[in-house]
């Protein structure tokens, strides 16, 4: 190969790597944004359930029921809250994993994130 061809090849490789990195970062950003939207929806549901639970506790107090933990509706609301809080924690972990993921270099085979991009 001539020096001109080698320079052209290096320029092409550098450009391709830059485009791959930019594409990876754009997809990464898209995934984080979608997870944050999902997280916001879960937080809204948590707030609604907390409001319902507070109303239920207030109603039970007004009718003179002292032992709230025996109320089936309140227990059901608490179970839902626990489940939603776990889902929110998982989403936060996923967001952090996405943020810390690095793009594959030209020598590496395609990664899991490349496969998930094809599914979108």
ABEGO torsion letter per residue (X at the ends): XBAAAAAAAAAAAAAAAAAAAAAAAAAAAAAAAAAAAAAAAAAAAAAAAAAAAAAAAAAAAAAGBABAAABAAAAAAAAAAAAAAAAAAAAAAAAAAAAABBBBBAABBBBAAAAAAAAX
